[in-house]
Amino acid sequence: MSLDEAQLFRLLVGFFGKDRVLFSMSVRAVCGGDLGLQPEALDDDTRAWAERNRCLFTVVDDEDDPKMVVEFEPDFSSFIEVEQLERKSRLPGILKANGIQYLTISGKEMGEILDPNGTMDLVDLLKDRFGIEETPEELEEES
């Protein structure tokens, strides 16, 4: 695990709990062995890709069912990696077909979350990405 990955792992464990964050599960395992795609979209190439590729972090519920995959957003600012481009085109659809949320975090967002003077934390990022609005009671507590 790299330093960035370890920092993200600690954030996720702090929020979801140690037993709920799994590292480096294969895409196929995250989907319970069934990729959940329509038969015409599920070819041998897709099956092989799902078997050999791994999800960075998988968040599971009380029954150990995967509910969310969290990864770093690939940085294409300098060059484009074909493998990362393929991942970006395949993984979201596979996860969505299985009812699993997909969250990517950019390097800039991670830096902001880790910055003691930053204005964003993991909760803010999750709320923003999944369209969760604060209740009037929560807004009142912040005042």
N, C-alpha and C positions, 0 to 999 in steps of 0.2 A: 504494500500500500504506500502510495506517495504521501508527502506531507499534506498536500491539498485534500487528498482523499481521507486521510486520517482526521483532519480538521472537520471536514464535512461529516464523517462518521460520528465524531464526538457531539456535534450539533444535533444530528438525528437521534442518537441514543439519548441525549439529554431531554429531547422533546417527546419521543415515542417510547423510550425504554429499551434497555439492553437486549431483551429477548425478542424485540419486534423488528430489529434492523439486521438484515442478512447481507453479507458481502459476497459478491461475485457468483451469483446463481446464473445458470445458463438460461437463455431466453425460453427454451423449451420447458425447463423445470419451473420457471416463474409462471408459465401458462398451464401448469399441471399436466404436461405431456401432450395436451391438445391445443393446437394453435388457434382454434376457434375461427378460422377463416373459411370462406366459401370454398367448396371443392375446386373451382376453377382458379382460385388464387393460391391454392395450396399445392405447389409443385415440389418435386424432389429438391430443387435448388433452395427453395424457401425452408424446407425441413432441415436440410444440411446447414444452412445459415443459422437457423435458430438453435441447432445443437452445438455449434462451435463458438457462438458469440455469447457473451455474458453481460448481465446487467450489473452496474456498479453497486448500487444498494437497492434492496427490496424491502419494503415495509410491509409487515404482515399483521393480521388481526389476532384475536384471542384463539381462533381455530387454526392458526398458521396459514391462512389463506392470503396470498399476495394481494395487496390493495393499491400499492403505489411503487413505482420505480423512480429513483432519483439518480441523476447523472449530471456531469458537467457538459455544458453546451460546447460543441466543437468550435474551435477558433479558426475560421477560414480567412482571417485578415492577411496572413502572409502567403499561404498556399492552401490548396484544397487536397485533402487526403481522400482518395477514392473510397477507401474502406469506411471512413467516417460519413461520407456522403451517402453510401449505400445503407449504413446503419440508420441515418436520419430519415431515409425514405422508407425503410422497412419496419423499424421497431415501433413507432407510434401506432401504426395501423394494427399490428399484431396485438399490442397491449390493449388498445381500445376494443378490439373484437373480443377480448377476454374480460372486459370490465375493470381493467387495471389503469389507474391514473399514471400519467407520465410527466415528470417534472425535470426540466433541465435548468441548471444554474450556470450563469456565465461567470467568467473570472472576475469581472467588475462587480457583479452582485455578491459574489463570495467575499471579495475584499471589503465591500460595504458592510456586510454582516459581521465580519471579524473585526472591523475597525471599532475600537471603544468609543470613538466620537461619531460613529456612523449613525445614519437615520433609519436604517432598515435592520430588521432581525428576521429570523426564520419564520416566525409567525406572520409577520407582515408579508413576506414573500409568498407564503402558502395562501393567505387570504387573497392577495392580488391575483395570483395565477389561477386560483379556482373560483374566483368571483364571489368570495364570501364577504358580505358586508357586516359591519358591526351593528349590534342591536342598540337601541336607544340607551339601555342600561349600561352597556360597555362604553359608549361615548360619554355618558355622565360620569362614570368612574375615572375616566382619563382627565376630566376637567379639574 
